[in-house]
Amino acid sequence: MTGTTEGPGFDRRMLEALICPQTQATLSYDADKQELVSTAAGLAYPIRNGIPVLLVDEARALQE
């Protein structure tokens, strides 16, 4: 693959298709923490083995 894959297999092009399951807002990618962040919901969804886990129960609350 070309330079679009970051971390352990997460393809940043997926961000165009993924939305927050709680708010339907767009997500941003935090490469350091391997998370997809929804500022609208105040949640960070984990990426495990290159696969985003977009379950509210699995998300981490963002701290202000």
MOPAC internal coordinates of N, CA, C and O (Angstrom, degrees):
PM7 1SCF
backbone

  N    0.0000 0     0.00 0     0.00 0    0    0    0
  C    1.4536 1     0.00 0     0.00 0    1    0    0
  C    1.5116 1   110.23 1     0.00 0    2    1    0
  O    1.2310 1   122.14 1   -18.85 1    3    2    1
  N    1.3065 1   113.50 1   161.15 1    3    2    1
  C    1.4557 1   118.37 1   176.86 1    5    3    2
  C    1.5192 1   109.60 1   -86.71 1    6    5    3
  O    1.2310 1   119.48 1    14.13 1    7    6    5
  N    1.3129 1   118.59 1  -165.87 1    7    6    5
  C    1.4537 1   122.87 1  -172.01 1    9    7    6
  C    1.5135 1   116.51 1   -72.57 1   10    9    7
  O    1.2310 1   118.65 1  -157.13 1   11   10    9
  N    1.3430 1   120.18 1    22.87 1   11   10    9
  C    1.4519 1   120.35 1  -179.42 1   13   11   10
  C    1.5120 1   113.21 1   -94.12 1   14   13   11
  O    1.2310 1   119.42 1   172.67 1   15   14   13
  N    1.3075 1   118.71 1    -7.33 1   15   14   13
  C    1.4511 1   121.14 1   179.62 1   17   15   14
  C    1.5247 1   109.24 1   -95.68 1   18   17   15
  O    1.2310 1   121.08 1   -50.90 1   19   18   17
  N    1.3269 1   115.54 1   129.10 1   19   18   17
  C    1.4586 1   120.77 1  -179.49 1   21   19   18
  C    1.5189 1   108.26 1  -123.37 1   22   21   19
  O    1.2310 1   120.37 1   -29.57 1   23   22   21
  N    1.3201 1   116.90 1   150.43 1   23   22   21
  C    1.4568 1   120.06 1   177.18 1   25   23   22
  C    1.5145 1   110.91 1    61.68 1   26   25   23
  O    1.2310 1   120.82 1    24.19 1   27   26   25
  N    1.3364 1   116.03 1  -155.81 1   27   26   25
  C    1.4569 1   119.46 1  -177.71 1   29   27   26
  C    1.5172 1   112.59 1   -81.14 1   30   29   27
  O    1.2310 1   120.62 1  -111.33 1   31   30   29
  N    1.3347 1   116.42 1    68.67 1   31   30   29
  C    1.4416 1   120.27 1   171.83 1   33   31   30
  C    1.5132 1   117.07 1    90.82 1   34   33   31
  O    1.2310 1   118.21 1  -177.35 1   35   34   33
  N    1.3331 1   121.02 1     2.65 1   35   34   33
  C    1.4650 1   120.58 1   178.17 1   37   35   34
  C    1.5185 1   109.64 1   -78.16 1   38   37   35
  O    1.2310 1   120.85 1   -53.86 1   39   38   37
  N    1.3073 1   115.99 1   126.14 1   39   38   37
  C    1.4566 1   122.15 1  -178.77 1   41   39   38
  C    1.5311 1   108.63 1   -97.37 1   42   41   39
  O    1.2310 1   120.56 1   -65.16 1   43   42   41
  N    1.3159 1   116.54 1   114.84 1   43   42   41
  C    1.4655 1   121.52 1  -176.57 1   45   43   42
  C    1.5244 1   112.79 1   -60.86 1   46   45   43
  O    1.2310 1   119.77 1   158.96 1   47   46   45
  N    1.3114 1   118.04 1   -21.04 1   47   46   45
  C    1.4673 1   120.14 1   177.16 1   49   47   46
  C    1.5202 1   111.75 1   -63.76 1   50   49   47
  O    1.2310 1   120.28 1   158.19 1   51   50   49
  N    1.3333 1   117.06 1   -21.81 1   51   50   49
  C    1.4637 1   121.13 1   178.15 1   53   51   50
  C    1.5232 1   111.61 1   -64.52 1   54   53   51
  O    1.2310 1   119.64 1   155.51 1   55   54   53
  N    1.3248 1   118.29 1   -24.49 1   55   54   53
  C    1.4661 1   121.26 1  -179.31 1   57   55   54
  C    1.5234 1   112.39 1   -58.04 1   58   57   55
  O    1.2310 1   120.43 1   150.71 1   59   58   57
  N    1.3198 1   116.79 1   -29.29 1   59   58   57
  C    1.4620 1   120.22 1   179.68 1   61   59   58
  C    1.5243 1   111.99 1   -64.60 1   62   61   59
  O    1.2310 1   119.85 1   153.04 1   63   62   61
  N    1.3176 1   117.90 1   -26.96 1   63   62   61
  C    1.4587 1   122.27 1  -176.08 1   65   63   62
  C    1.5281 1   113.37 1  -103.13 1   66   65   63
  O    1.2310 1   119.68 1   162.82 1   67   66   65
  N    1.3223 1   118.22 1   -17.18 1   67   66   65
  C    1.4554 1   120.83 1  -174.89 1   69   67   66
  C    1.5213 1   111.55 1   -92.99 1   70   69   67
  O    1.2310 1   121.14 1   -38.50 1   71   70   69
  N    1.3432 1   115.43 1   141.50 1   71   70   69
  C    1.4548 1   121.58 1   174.97 1   73   71   70
  C    1.5195 1   109.07 1  -134.57 1   74   73   71
  O    1.2310 1   120.98 1   -17.32 1   75   74   73
  N    1.3146 1   115.73 1   162.68 1   75   74   73
  C    1.4601 1   121.08 1   177.67 1   77   75   74
  C    1.5280 1   108.97 1   -66.60 1   78   77   75
  O    1.2310 1   119.53 1   -51.21 1   79   78   77
  N    1.3303 1   118.50 1   128.79 1   79   78   77
  C    1.4628 1   120.20 1  -179.67 1   81   79   78
  C    1.5309 1   113.01 1   -69.06 1   82   81   79
  O    1.2310 1   119.96 1   160.92 1   83   82   81
  N    1.3138 1   117.68 1   -19.08 1   83   82   81
  C    1.4641 1   120.38 1  -178.43 1   85   83   82
  C    1.5318 1   112.07 1   -88.95 1   86   85   83
  O    1.2310 1   120.28 1   137.76 1   87   86   85
  N    1.3401 1   117.07 1   -42.24 1   87   86   85
  C    1.4607 1   120.66 1  -173.92 1   89   87   86
  C    1.5256 1   114.09 1  -113.82 1   90   89   87
  O    1.2310 1   119.52 1   169.42 1   91   90   89
  N    1.3113 1   118.53 1   -10.58 1   91   90   89
  C    1.4603 1   125.10 1  -174.33 1   93   91   90
  C    1.5290 1   112.12 1    62.59 1   94   93   91
  O    1.2310 1   120.30 1  -160.03 1   95   94   93
  N    1.3319 1   117.04 1    19.97 1   95   94   93
  C    1.4657 1   122.81 1   176.43 1   97   95   94
  C    1.5255 1   109.52 1   -84.07 1   98   97   95
  O    1.2310 1   121.10 1   -17.85 1   99   98   97
  N    1.3289 1   115.50 1   162.15 1   99   98   97
  C    1.4612 1   119.76 1   177.33 1  101   99   98
  C    1.5191 1   110.32 1   -69.64 1  102  101   99
  O    1.2310 1   121.11 1   -20.29 1  103  102  101
  N    1.3122 1   115.48 1   159.71 1  103  102  101
  C    1.4590 1   122.76 1  -178.83 1  105  103  102
  C    1.5209 1   109.43 1  -114.76 1  106  105  103
  O    1.2310 1   120.86 1   -27.88 1  107  106  105
  N    1.3214 1   115.97 1   152.12 1  107  106  105
  C    1.4636 1   120.48 1   172.36 1  109  107  106
  C    1.5249 1   108.01 1  -116.27 1  110  109  107
  O    1.2310 1   121.41 1   -24.63 1  111  110  109
  N    1.3154 1   114.92 1   155.37 1  111  110  109
  C    1.4669 1   121.43 1  -175.16 1  113  111  110
  C    1.5147 1   110.47 1  -101.64 1  114  113  111
  O    1.2310 1   120.32 1   -54.68 1  115  114  113
  N    1.3305 1   117.00 1   125.32 1  115  114  113
  C    1.4611 1   123.09 1   174.54 1  117  115  114
  C    1.5247 1   106.76 1  -105.51 1  118  117  115
  O    1.2310 1   120.82 1   -80.22 1  119  118  117
  N    1.3279 1   116.04 1    99.78 1  119  118  117
  C    1.4708 1   121.01 1  -175.71 1  121  119  118
  C    1.5218 1   112.19 1   -66.29 1  122  121  119
  O    1.2310 1   119.92 1   144.33 1  123  122  121
  N    1.3315 1   117.77 1   -35.67 1  123  122  121
  C    1.4636 1   120.41 1  -178.33 1  125  123  122
  C    1.5268 1   111.98 1   -64.33 1  126  125  123
  O    1.2310 1   120.69 1   138.87 1  127  126  125
  N    1.3224 1   116.28 1   -41.13 1  127  126  125
  C    1.4656 1   120.63 1  -177.50 1  129  127  126
  C    1.5227 1   112.81 1   -96.34 1  130  129  127
  O    1.2310 1   120.31 1   175.22 1  131  130  129
  N    1.3510 1   117.02 1    -4.78 1  131  130  129
  C    1.4613 1   122.16 1  -176.67 1  133  131  130
  C    1.5295 1   110.22 1    52.99 1  134  133  131
  O    1.2310 1   121.61 1  -121.24 1  135  134  133
  N    1.3343 1   114.53 1    58.76 1  135  134  133
  C    1.4519 1   121.61 1  -179.94 1  137  135  134
  C    1.5252 1   110.21 1  -138.90 1  138  137  135
  O    1.2310 1   121.38 1   -23.46 1  139  138  137
  N    1.3225 1   114.96 1   156.54 1  139  138  137
  C    1.4529 1   122.28 1   169.24 1  141  139  138
  C    1.5219 1   106.26 1  -106.06 1  142  141  139
  O    1.2310 1   120.41 1   -54.00 1  143  142  141
  N    1.3148 1   116.82 1   126.00 1  143  142  141
  C    1.4568 1   122.10 1  -171.08 1  145  143  142
  C    1.5225 1   110.69 1  -106.91 1  146  145  143
  O    1.2310 1   121.33 1   -49.27 1  147  146  145
  N    1.3236 1   115.06 1   130.73 1  147  146  145
  C    1.4578 1   122.50 1   172.08 1  149  147  146
  C    1.5198 1   107.43 1  -111.70 1  150  149  147
  O    1.2310 1   120.53 1   -77.81 1  151  150  149
  N    1.3236 1   116.59 1   102.19 1  151  150  149
  C    1.4605 1   119.28 1   178.95 1  153  151  150
  C    1.5261 1   110.45 1   -69.10 1  154  153  151
  O    1.2310 1   119.95 1   149.92 1  155  154  153
  N    1.3398 1   117.71 1   -30.08 1  155  154  153
  C    1.4668 1   121.24 1   179.22 1  157  155  154
  C    1.5306 1   111.34 1   -62.70 1  158  157  155
  O    1.2310 1   120.48 1   140.69 1  159  158  157
  N    1.3228 1   116.69 1   -39.31 1  159  158  157
  C    1.4686 1   121.11 1  -179.52 1  161  159  158
  C    1.5214 1   112.26 1   -92.36 1  162  161  159
  O    1.2310 1   120.36 1   164.89 1  163  162  161
  N    1.3410 1   116.92 1   -15.11 1  163  162  161
  C    1.4599 1   120.05 1  -175.82 1  165  163  162
  C    1.5138 1   112.23 1    70.83 1  166  165  163
  O    1.2310 1   120.82 1  -146.57 1  167  166  165
  N    1.3369 1   116.03 1    33.43 1  167  166  165
  C    1.4613 1   121.39 1  -176.73 1  169  167  166
  C    1.5250 1   111.24 1  -129.39 1  170  169  167
  O    1.2310 1   121.44 1   -27.20 1  171  170  169
  N    1.3259 1   114.84 1   152.80 1  171  170  169
  C    1.4574 1   122.00 1   174.15 1  173  171  170
  C    1.5260 1   107.63 1  -124.51 1  174  173  171
  O    1.2310 1   121.14 1   -58.18 1  175  174  173
  N    1.3262 1   115.43 1   121.82 1  175  174  173
  C    1.4592 1   121.70 1  -178.46 1  177  175  174
  C    1.5274 1   109.58 1   -94.64 1  178  177  175
  O    1.2310 1   119.89 1   -47.75 1  179  178  177
  N    1.3294 1   117.81 1   132.25 1  179  178  177
  C    1.4675 1   119.83 1  -177.61 1  181  179  178
  C    1.5186 1   112.70 1   -72.95 1  182  181  179
  O    1.2310 1   121.55 1   -25.39 1  183  182  181
  N    1.3301 1   114.65 1   154.61 1  183  182  181
  C    1.4584 1   121.99 1   170.82 1  185  183  182
  C    1.5179 1   105.76 1  -114.81 1  186  185  183
  O    1.2310 1   120.58 1   -61.16 1  187  186  185
  N    1.3157 1   116.50 1   118.84 1  187  186  185
  C    1.4629 1   121.47 1  -178.01 1  189  187  186
  C    1.5194 1   109.31 1  -117.81 1  190  189  187
  O    1.2310 1   120.82 1   -57.54 1  191  190  189
  N    1.3212 1   116.03 1   122.46 1  191  190  189
  C    1.4693 1   121.86 1  -179.08 1  193  191  190
  C    1.5263 1   111.48 1    54.12 1  194  193  191
  O    1.2310 1   120.88 1  -142.77 1  195  194  193
  N    1.3283 1   115.92 1    37.23 1  195  194  193
  C    1.4491 1   120.74 1   177.65 1  197  195  194
  C    1.5194 1   114.55 1    82.32 1  198  197  195
  O    1.2310 1   119.99 1  -177.75 1  199  198  197
  N    1.3406 1   117.62 1     2.25 1  199  198  197
  C    1.4612 1   121.62 1  -177.16 1  201  199  198
  C    1.5299 1   109.79 1  -113.13 1  202  201  199
  O    1.2310 1   119.97 1   -58.74 1  203  202  201
  N    1.3373 1   117.66 1   121.26 1  203  202  201
  C    1.4643 1   119.94 1   177.13 1  205  203  202
  C    1.5329 1   110.73 1   -67.77 1  206  205  203
  O    1.2310 1   120.69 1   -46.08 1  207  206  205
  N    1.3264 1   116.28 1   133.92 1  207  206  205
  C    1.4614 1   122.24 1   177.28 1  209  207  206
  C    1.5323 1   106.42 1  -103.61 1  210  209  207
  O    1.2310 1   120.87 1   -86.04 1  211  210  209
  N    1.3197 1   115.94 1    93.96 1  211  210  209
  C    1.4599 1   121.14 1  -174.66 1  213  211  210
  C    1.5283 1   111.14 1   -94.43 1  214  213  211
  O    1.2310 1   121.37 1  -121.14 1  215  214  213
  N    1.3150 1   114.98 1    58.86 1  215  214  213
  C    1.4572 1   122.39 1   176.71 1  217  215  214
  C    1.5211 1   107.72 1  -116.43 1  218  217  215
  O    1.2310 1   120.41 1   -52.41 1  219  218  217
  N    1.3214 1   116.83 1   127.59 1  219  218  217
  C    1.4662 1   120.93 1  -178.47 1  221  219  218
  C    1.5277 1   110.14 1   -57.97 1  222  221  219
  O    1.2310 1   119.89 1   142.38 1  223  222  221
  N    1.3171 1   117.81 1   -37.62 1  223  222  221
  C    1.4734 1   121.57 1  -179.98 1  225  223  222
  C    1.5203 1   112.72 1   -64.54 1  226  225  223
  O    1.2310 1   119.86 1   156.33 1  227  226  225
  N    1.3344 1   117.88 1   -23.67 1  227  226  225
  C    1.4577 1   122.20 1  -179.35 1  229  227  226
  C    1.5292 1   112.02 1   -95.56 1  230  229  227
  O    1.2310 1   120.04 1   171.20 1  231  230  229
  N    1.3206 1   117.53 1    -8.80 1  231  230  229
  C    1.4687 1   121.56 1  -175.75 1  233  231  230
  C    1.5298 1   111.11 1   -76.53 1  234  233  231
  O    1.2310 1   122.24 1   -25.47 1  235  234  233
  N    1.3283 1   113.32 1   154.53 1  235  234  233
  C    1.4688 1   121.45 1   177.02 1  237  235  234
  C    1.5200 1   107.30 1  -103.05 1  238  237  235
  O    1.2310 1   120.71 1   -45.34 1  239  238  237
  N    1.3321 1   116.26 1   134.66 1  239  238  237
  C    1.4704 1   119.76 1   176.10 1  241  239  238
  C    1.5183 1   110.00 1   -71.13 1  242  241  239
  O    1.2310 1   121.17 1   -44.83 1  243  242  241
  N    1.3300 1   115.36 1   135.17 1  243  242  241
  C    1.4645 1   120.84 1   177.60 1  245  243  242
  C    1.5201 1   108.57 1   -76.53 1  246  245  243
  O    1.2310 1   121.47 1   -38.84 1  247  246  245
  N    1.3166 1   114.80 1   141.16 1  247  246  245
  C    1.4612 1   120.24 1   178.17 1  249  247  246
  C    1.5123 1   108.44 1  -100.98 1  250  249  247
  O    1.2310 1   120.75 1   -42.29 1  251  250  249
  N    1.2870 1   116.17 1   137.71 1  251  250  249
  C    1.4747 1   122.08 1  -179.28 1  253  251  250
  C    1.5033 1   110.88 1   -75.29 1  254  253  251
  O    1.2310 1   120.10 1   180.00 1  255  254  253

